[in-house]
Amino acid sequence: MAIKIRLARGGSKKRPFYRIVAADSRMPRDGRFVEKLGTYSPLLPKDSEDRVKMDVERIQYWLGQGAQTTDRVARFLEAAGVTAKTERANPKKGAPGKKAQDRAEEKAAKAAAAAEAPADEEASAE
């Protein structure tokens, strides 16, 4: 049985609340789980202690049993200092989109043309 430590959504529409659970990977997201390990309330401020609550001891037990974490839960564990921070490869994260690149090129071309025009006028005036 492949165990995942993941989020199970609760709460009403547009008022999310998540339980951090250990569940069989074949079960639905909000379906049956083996054990509740904590909670995550994204509506609370980021500096609130109640935003993420975890039973670290039980999480370490499940990790020792071979459980895999989802990306979001792994980030919670890194922030809590339970697991080592892993490097994530996203080389396109900081790159602007194609249209933004096109606009930047046009703006640079206009600026270059504007910089040359006054220089030409000064040269012809002398």
C-alpha positions in Angstrom: 0.0 0.0 0.0 1.5 3.3 -1.1 1.0 6.0 1.5 0.9 9.7 0.7 1.0 12.5 3.1 -1.2 15.1 1.5 -4.0 17.7 1.9 -7.7 16.8 2.1 -10.0 19.7 1.5 -12.8 20.7 3.8 -14.7 23.9 4.4 -17.4 25.5 2.4 -17.2 27.2 -1.0 -14.5 29.9 -1.2 -13.6 29.2 2.5 -11.0 26.5 2.2 -9.7 24.4 5.1 -7.4 21.5 4.7 -6.5 18.5 6.8 -3.0 17.1 6.5 -3.6 13.3 6.2 -1.8 10.1 5.6 -3.8 8.3 2.9 -3.5 5.4 0.5 -2.5 7.0 -2.8 -5.4 5.3 -4.6 -8.0 6.9 -2.5 -9.8 10.1 -3.6 -8.5 13.5 -2.4 -11.2 14.0 0.1 -11.9 10.3 0.6 -10.8 7.7 3.1 -7.5 8.3 4.9 -5.4 6.4 7.4 -4.6 9.1 9.9 -5.1 12.8 10.4 -1.7 14.5 10.9 -2.5 18.2 11.1 -4.4 21.1 9.6 -3.8 24.0 7.2 -6.0 27.1 7.1 -4.9 29.3 4.2 -7.3 32.2 5.1 -5.3 33.0 8.3 -2.4 35.4 8.1 1.0 34.0 7.1 2.5 34.8 10.5 -0.3 33.1 12.5 0.7 30.0 14.5 -2.7 28.4 13.7 -2.2 28.6 9.9 -0.3 25.2 9.8 -0.5 22.7 12.6 1.2 19.4 12.3 1.8 16.4 14.5 5.5 16.2 13.6 6.2 13.0 15.5 3.5 11.1 13.6 4.7 12.6 10.2 8.2 11.4 10.9 6.8 8.0 11.7 5.0 7.8 8.4 8.1 9.1 6.5 10.0 6.3 8.2 7.5 3.8 6.9 8.1 5.0 3.3 5.3 7.6 2.9 5.8 10.2 0.2 4.7 13.8 0.6 3.1 16.0 -1.9 4.8 19.2 -2.9 2.8 21.5 -0.7 3.1 19.3 2.4 6.9 19.0 1.7 7.1 22.8 1.8 5.3 22.9 5.1 7.8 20.3 6.5 10.7 22.3 5.2 9.4 25.5 6.8 9.0 23.6 10.1 12.5 22.3 9.8 11.5 18.6 9.7 13.0 17.8 6.3 15.9 19.3 4.4 15.2 21.9 1.9 15.2 20.6 -1.7 16.1 22.6 -4.7 13.3 22.9 -7.2 14.2 23.4 -10.9 11.9 25.9 -12.6 14.2 27.7 -15.1 11.3 29.6 -16.7 10.0 31.1 -13.4 11.5 34.5 -13.8 11.3 34.8 -17.6 8.6 37.1 -18.9 6.1 35.8 -21.5 6.4 36.2 -25.3 4.2 39.3 -25.5 6.1 41.0 -22.7 9.4 40.2 -24.4 8.0 41.6 -27.7 6.9 44.8 -25.9 10.3 45.2 -24.3 12.0 44.9 -27.7 9.7 47.5 -29.2 10.4 49.8 -26.3 14.1 49.4 -26.6 14.0 50.0 -30.4 11.9 53.3 -29.8 14.3 54.4 -27.1 17.3 53.8 -29.4 15.6 55.7 -32.3 14.8 58.6 -29.9 18.4 58.7 -28.7 19.7 58.9 -32.3 17.3 61.5 -33.4 18.5 64.3 -31.1 22.1 63.4 -31.9 21.3 63.8 -35.6 19.6 67.2 -35.0 22.6 68.5 -33.0 25.1 67.3 -35.7 23.1 69.1 -38.5 22.7 72.3 -36.4 26.5 72.7 -36.0 
